Amino acid sequence: MEDTYTNDALVQFLYHEMSAVEAIEMAHAIEADEYLLSEFRSMQRAKSHLARVLFQPSSVSVNNILRYSAGTALEAGSHS
């Protein structure tokens, strides 16, 4: 359980998805713990190998989602 929590926190730190206070605490923890440092460096390497692709759905997909959303909103309104 502890490893999962720690790995989640390391990922959040890697992607800058934690508060400033949490980030400072994590930085200190990484500096003080060789295992955390090793795990963090491993995650940094893995992140650097990820494709830098921006995905954009087709306009057909967006329109289908909007149409479905509008239909379910109308259904919800008629049940009130």
Summary of the structure (lengths in Angstrom):
residues: 80
radius of gyration: 20.8
end to end distance: 44.2
largest distance: 59.9
contacts: 156
relative contact order: 0.08
helix: 78%
strand: 0%
